[in-house]
């Protein structure tokens, strides 16, 4: 089942589509992080200001340097010792669509531990965009049944995994990490 869902989602993403999928935090809307047209579809669906960037998911921290030009080694320790899913906002974003990069040149990156996300990212060989499955300004759904029909109807493919799970998952902790090692929490 997992393999089939990864294959179906991969095909949609390859064709420039957007997917609704489970993550190690809340349900996400995603696409290929190098495909600007697909990213713009997500902004439109979420009615989100394009100045508010979205994050990308990777399957392991060894790929961080492919997307951050000036990696701070502290990032690896923060990821390793984080008790909850951690999104690191770091400057020097590269090799992704400019539509994802903040005006200060940064990007938020999370290493996903969810088996679906890991396998899809490995198959894509690129980062996966991740943003909460809600219209901008509305509450983030804690589980699939809370996702607005407007979101579901605007998606090219809804991943058929974890849809009946009632486990309450929270958004990730977000930490901004500067090249000099200073950091601040943006969301705990």
C-alpha positions in Angstrom: 0.0 0.0 0.0 2.8 2.5 1.0 4.7 1.7 -2.2 1.6 2.2 -4.4 0.8 5.5 -2.8 4.4 6.7 -3.2 4.2 5.7 -6.9 0.9 7.5 -7.5 2.0 10.7 -5.7 5.3 10.6 -7.5 3.6 10.5 -10.9 1.3 13.5 -10.0 4.3 15.5 -8.8 6.4 14.6 -11.9 3.5 15.9 -14.0 3.5 19.2 -12.1 0.6 18.5 -9.8 0.0 19.1 -6.1 -0.8 16.4 -3.5 -2.4 16.3 -0.1 -0.4 14.0 2.2 0.3 12.8 5.8 3.5 14.0 7.5 5.1 13.4 10.9 3.3 16.6 11.9 -0.1 17.7 10.4 -1.4 17.0 6.9 0.4 18.8 4.2 0.0 20.2 0.7 3.0 19.6 -1.4 4.7 19.5 -4.8 8.2 19.5 -6.3 10.2 22.3 -4.6 11.9 23.1 -7.9 8.6 23.5 -9.9 7.5 27.2 -9.7 4.2 26.6 -11.5 3.2 23.9 -9.1 4.2 26.1 -6.1 2.0 28.9 -7.5 -1.0 26.5 -7.6 -0.5 25.9 -3.9 -0.4 29.6 -3.1 -3.6 30.1 -5.1 -5.4 27.2 -3.5 -4.4 28.3 0.0 -5.2 32.0 -0.9 -1.8 32.7 0.6 0.3 35.8 0.1 3.3 34.7 -2.0 5.6 36.8 0.3 4.8 34.2 3.1 7.2 31.3 2.1 6.5 27.6 2.6 8.9 25.0 3.9 10.6 22.0 2.2 11.0 18.5 3.5 14.1 16.3 3.1 14.4 12.7 3.9 17.8 13.1 5.7 20.1 15.8 7.0 22.9 14.7 4.6 21.1 16.6 1.8 21.0 20.0 3.7 24.1 21.3 2.0 22.5 20.8 -1.4 19.9 23.5 -0.5 21.8 25.8 1.9 24.9 27.6 0.7 26.4 28.3 4.1 25.5 25.4 6.4 26.0 25.9 10.1 27.2 22.6 11.6 25.0 23.4 14.7 22.0 22.5 12.4 23.0 18.8 12.5 23.1 18.7 16.3 19.7 20.6 16.6 18.1 18.0 14.2 19.7 15.1 16.0 18.7 16.1 19.5 15.2 17.7 18.8 12.5 15.8 20.7 9.8 17.0 18.3 9.8 17.7 14.6 11.9 20.7 14.0 11.9 23.2 11.0 15.1 25.1 10.7 14.9 28.5 8.9 18.3 29.1 7.4 19.8 31.7 5.0 21.4 31.0 1.7 18.7 28.9 0.1 19.7 27.4 -3.3 18.6 24.8 -5.9 14.9 25.3 -5.3 12.3 27.5 -6.9 12.7 31.2 -6.2 8.9 31.2 -5.3 9.9 29.4 -2.0 12.8 31.6 -1.0 12.0 34.4 1.5 13.0 37.9 0.7 15.9 37.5 3.1 17.2 34.5 1.1 16.2 31.9 3.7 14.2 28.7 3.5 12.6 26.5 6.2 13.7 22.9 6.1 12.4 19.9 8.1 13.8 16.4 8.0 10.7 14.2 7.8 10.6 10.9 9.7 7.2 9.9 8.1 7.8 6.7 5.9 5.6 8.1 3.1 7.5 11.4 3.0 10.9 9.7 3.2 10.1 7.3 0.3 8.5 10.0 -1.9 11.5 12.4 -1.4 13.9 9.5 -2.2 12.0 8.8 -5.3 11.8 12.4 -6.4 15.5 13.1 -5.6 14.3 16.6 -4.8 12.8 18.3 -1.8 9.0 18.2 -1.2 7.1 21.4 -0.5 5.1 21.2 2.7 2.5 23.6 3.9 -0.5 23.1 6.2 -3.7 21.8 4.5 -5.8 24.9 5.2 -6.9 28.1 3.6 -4.5 30.9 4.8 -5.7 32.4 8.1 -7.9 29.4 9.0 -6.9 26.9 11.7 -4.6 24.1 10.7 -6.5 20.7 10.6 -5.2 18.3 13.2 -6.4 15.3 11.3 -7.7 14.4 7.8 -11.5 14.7 8.6 -10.9 18.4 9.5 -9.5 19.4 6.1 -11.8 21.8 4.2 -13.5 20.5 1.1 -12.2 23.5 -0.8 -8.6 22.2 -0.2 -9.5 18.6 -1.0 -11.2 19.6 -4.3 -8.3 21.7 -5.4 -5.7 18.9 -5.0 -4.5 16.7 -7.9 -4.1 13.7 -5.6 -5.0 12.8 -2.1 -2.7 10.2 -0.6 -4.7 7.3 0.7 -2.8 6.7 4.0 -3.5 7.7 7.6 -6.9 9.3 6.7 -8.7 7.6 9.6 -6.0 8.3 12.2 -7.3 10.4 15.0 -3.9 10.9 16.6 -3.5 14.6 17.3 -0.3 15.9 15.7 1.0 19.4 16.2 2.9 21.6 13.7 6.7 21.5 14.0 8.8 23.7 16.2 10.3 26.5 14.0 13.8 27.8 14.8 15.7 30.5 12.8 19.4 29.6 12.7 22.0 32.2 11.6 25.3 31.2 10.0 27.1 32.6 13.2 25.2 30.1 15.4 22.7 32.5 16.9 19.1 31.3 16.8 15.6 32.3 17.8 12.3 30.3 18.1 9.6 31.4 15.7 7.2 28.8 16.9 7.5 26.4 19.8 
